[in-house]
Amino acid sequence: MNFRSRRLAVVAAALASALGTVVSSASAATTGTWTVTPAGAFTAPHANYPTFRFPALFWACRSFDVTAGKLEATGTTGSGLGTIDSVVGSCPIGGIEYTVTKSAPAWAIDIVGQNPSHTNWVDVRISGVSTHWAGFGCVADVKGTLYGHYENDTGNLVISDTSGGLIASNVNCMGLINDGDVVTLKSSWHMAMASTGKAPLIKTS
């Protein structure tokens, strides 16, 4: 190895070491204990303009409500900090009513970390999502993962910052939806704790 090659190797090693330090520091910043105040049961009714986008169909819902959920008081990683236990939606098309219901088991609410753009927001992942669609001439299952953020300043759980986490299956829907279709949900739920009727605060220490 000549002098120039050795010098480049030393510089590359130094950069790799520095990058590793930055990544470790960033990771350490999001591993503190998460707290929810108050904790316990919650609902999130009356979603703001909930819409499902399929490859061949844009489906706007009249309602898509979380009728039962739970948030834990603390979590050391943010994983499994809460659950969504019951969801009911009404999504009419052309005067024909279609319902969306949650399938078992509970959906898991994971706090991914502090939102990099807003100090009052935390990034959220909802995994194990499973819904069943039913109405005249159309049945389908939609399953996967949702992504978004929770806003401590407004109390809104906003879905979706990242699209494409849901997949359609078991479809019989006049060709409007097909097995394997990638589905995007956009919605904003205002959370209300059963104990206070107000939105919780989700913070890390």
N, C-alpha and C positions, 0 to 999 in steps of 0.2 A: 504494500500500500504506500503510495507517494504522500508527500506532505499535504497536498491539497485534499486528497481523499481522506487522510486522517483528520484534517481540520473539519471537513464537512461532517464526518462521523461524530466528532465531538460536539459540534453545534446541534446536530440532530438529536443526540442523546440528551443534551441540555434542554432542548425544546420539549422532548417527550417527558422529561422529568418535571418541567414546569407545568405542562398541560395536565399531567397526572395529579399534581398538587392542586391545580384549580378545580379539576373535576371532583377530587376528594373533598375539597372544601365546600363545593356546591352541594354535593350529596349530603355532607354532614349537616348542612343548613336546613335540610328538609326532613331530618330524622328525629327531630324533637317530639315531645309528647303533644298530641292533639287533644284539645278539650272542646266540649260542646256545652253551651250554657243557654237555656237549660237543656237537659237531656230527656229522653223518653219518647213517648208516642207523638207522632205528628201526622198532619194531612197536608196536601198541596192541591187544593181544588182549583178549578177554573183556570186552566192553562191559557196563556196568552197566545192566540193564533197558532195552535198546534197543527203541523203539516207533516205528512209523510210523502216523500218523493220516491217513486219507482221509476225505472227506465222509461216506461210508456205511460205513466200516470202520475199526476200531481193531486194528492188527496188531502183536502183541507177538512179538519174535524171541527165539529161544533163544540166538543168538549173532549178532554183527555186528562182525567183527574187521578191523582194519587189519593185514595180514600183511606189508606192505612200504611204507616211506616214507623220506623223506630231509629233513634240515634243514641249511640252509647255516649257515656259521659267523658271517657278518655280512651285514647288509643296510642300506643307507642310508635306505630308506623303509619297510621291512617288507613291501613287496609282493614276492610270489614267494619268501618266505623258506624255503619248503619245499614238498614234494609228497607226495601220497598215491598210491602206485603200484599197490597191490593191496588189494582189499576182498572178503571172503567172508562171507555171512550165511546163517543158517538160520532160517526163520520158519514154523513149522508151524501149521496150523489144523485142528482136528478130527482130528488124527492124520495129516493129509496134509502131506507135506514140500514147502516152497517154498524155493527158493534165490535169494539176491540176490548178484549179482556185479558188479564194477566194469567199466564199458566204457572204452575208450581215448578220449582220452589221459589223462595223469596229472591228478589234481585239484591245484589250486594252493592252498597255505596262505599267506594274507596276514595279517600282523599289522597291525591297524587302529590300535591305540594303547593307552595305559594305561587299564585299567578304572577308571572314576571312583569306584567304590564300594569297591574293594579294592586296596591298594597292591601286593599280591603277584600280582595277576591282570593279564593282557593280553587285550584283545578281539581276536577272530580271525574272519576270513572265509575260507571254503573255496569256491572258485569252480571252474567247469567240472565240477561233480558230474554223473556219468552212471552209472546202475545199470540192470541188466536183471533182471527178476523172471521166474521160470519155475517151473511146477509143474502139477499136474493141473487142467486146465480154466482155467488163468490164465497169461497172459503180459503183461508191461507193461514199459515203460521209464519211469524217473523221473529227471528232469534238472533242474539249476538251481544254486542257491547255498545254502550253509549258513552260519549265524551262531552265534557262541558266544564262549567265552573259554577261555584256558589258565591253570591255577592253578599257579604256581610252588611254592606251599607243599604241594600234594598230588600234583603231576605229572599231573593230570587235564585232558584236553581235553573240555570240556563243550559239547554241542550240544543244544538250540538256545535261545538267549536271544530270538531273533526268529523267528517262524514264517512259513510261507507262501513260502519260497524255492524250493520244488521243485514241478514240474509233471509230471503223468502223460501219456504219449503212447503210440501204437502198442499200444493196450490191447485185449485180448480176454479178459475176466475175468468172465463170467457176470453182468454188470451190477453187480458189487460195486465195481469201479473203472471210471472212464470217462475218455476223452481230455479233457484240460484240467483234471482234478481237481487242486486244490491239496493238496499233501502236506506234512506236518510230521514231521520226525525229532527225537526226543529221545533222547540217548544220552550216556554218559560213558565215554571211553576213557582208560585209564591208559597213558601213554607210557613206553617203555623203549628206551634207546639200545643199539644192538648192541655198542658198545665197552665199556659198563660194566654194562648191565642195569638201570640206574637212569634216572629221569626227568631231562630237561634243565632248565636254567634259561634263560629267555628274558627279556632285560633291555634297556633302552635307556639310552643315555648322553647 
